[in-house]
Amino acid sequence: MDTLTEAPFTDLLEALAAADVQASMDPADLNLPGAWLALDQFRGVNVAGQLRMECRLFLISPEIDPLRAIGHLGELHAKVLTVLTPDGPVVSQGVVMPGDPTPLPALSVPVYLYTNGA
């Protein structure tokens, strides 16, 4: 990945850290509760010369029980909203972390990141 496309990811991860949200693009690096930033797809370049990168920010609770996970997910979601506005509906889903086949309760937050352009 060149520096043109790294900056939006790094900027978001740093903003999340400043909002007291542990976040990484590598789920193995997370100590839950935390946020996993995953790239879904690249979209075309817009009129400003920016490449759109469509991502998912998975807010993940360490609690297996969904009812007990609500507290973690609500707190993470509130902190994330101080940093960004989701680019679509936030939905719940299970997320499987490395080394453990048990899905953990999570919220999937769509986020669009953009390169600096030409």
C-alpha positions in Angstrom: 0.0 0.0 0.0 1.5 3.4 -0.9 1.4 6.4 1.5 -1.5 7.9 -0.5 -3.8 5.2 0.7 -2.3 4.5 4.1 -3.0 8.0 5.5 -6.8 7.7 5.7 -6.5 4.4 7.7 -3.8 5.7 10.0 -5.7 9.0 10.6 -8.9 7.1 11.5 -7.1 4.7 13.9 -5.3 7.7 15.6 -8.6 9.5 16.0 -10.2 6.4 17.5 -7.3 6.1 19.9 -7.7 9.7 20.9 -11.4 8.9 21.7 -10.3 6.0 23.9 -11.2 3.3 21.5 -8.6 0.6 21.0 -8.6 -0.1 17.2 -6.5 -2.0 14.7 -6.7 -3.3 11.2 -5.3 -6.6 12.6 -7.9 -8.3 14.8 -5.1 -10.3 16.5 -3.8 -7.0 18.0 -7.0 -6.2 19.8 -7.6 -6.5 23.5 -11.4 -6.5 23.6 -13.6 -4.5 23.8 -12.2 -2.8 20.7 -12.7 -1.9 17.1 -11.4 -3.8 14.0 -11.1 -1.7 10.9 -11.5 -3.9 7.8 -11.3 -2.8 4.1 -14.3 -4.0 2.1 -13.6 -2.6 -1.4 -12.1 0.2 -3.4 -14.5 2.4 -5.4 -13.7 4.7 -8.4 -12.1 8.0 -8.2 -14.5 11.0 -7.7 -14.3 14.4 -9.4 -11.9 15.6 -6.7 -9.5 12.8 -7.7 -10.1 10.9 -4.5 -10.3 7.1 -4.3 -13.1 5.9 -2.0 -12.2 3.0 0.2 -15.3 1.3 1.7 -14.6 -0.1 5.1 -16.3 -1.8 8.1 -15.5 -0.8 11.6 -16.4 -3.8 13.8 -17.1 -2.8 17.4 -16.5 -6.0 19.3 -17.4 -7.0 22.8 -15.6 -9.8 24.7 -18.9 -10.9 26.2 -20.4 -14.0 24.5 -23.9 -13.2 25.9 -25.5 -10.6 23.7 -27.4 -9.0 26.6 -24.2 -8.5 28.6 -22.4 -7.2 25.5 -24.8 -4.3 25.0 -22.9 -2.2 27.6 -19.6 -2.7 25.8 -21.1 -2.1 22.4 -23.1 1.0 23.5 -20.0 2.6 25.1 -17.9 1.8 22.0 -20.5 3.2 19.7 -20.9 6.4 21.7 -17.1 7.0 21.5 -16.9 6.2 17.8 -19.7 8.7 17.1 -17.4 11.5 18.5 -15.0 10.7 15.7 -17.1 9.8 12.7 -20.6 9.7 11.2 -21.4 6.2 9.9 -21.8 6.0 6.1 -24.9 3.7 6.3 -26.8 1.7 8.8 -25.0 0.3 11.9 -26.0 -3.4 12.2 -25.4 -6.1 14.8 -23.6 -9.3 13.8 -21.3 -11.9 15.2 -17.5 -11.6 14.6 -15.1 -14.5 14.8 -11.7 -13.5 16.2 -8.4 -15.2 15.3 -7.8 -18.4 17.4 -11.4 -18.7 18.7 -14.3 -20.1 16.6 -17.0 -18.6 18.9 -18.6 -15.5 17.3 -18.6 -12.5 19.6 -21.3 -9.8 19.6 -20.4 -6.8 17.5 -21.7 -3.8 15.7 -20.7 -3.3 12.0 -20.2 0.4 11.2 -19.8 1.3 7.5 -17.1 3.9 7.0 -15.9 5.5 3.7 -12.3 6.7 3.7 -10.9 8.9 0.9 -7.4 9.4 -0.4 -6.1 13.0 -0.7 -6.7 13.1 -4.4 -4.6 14.3 -7.3 
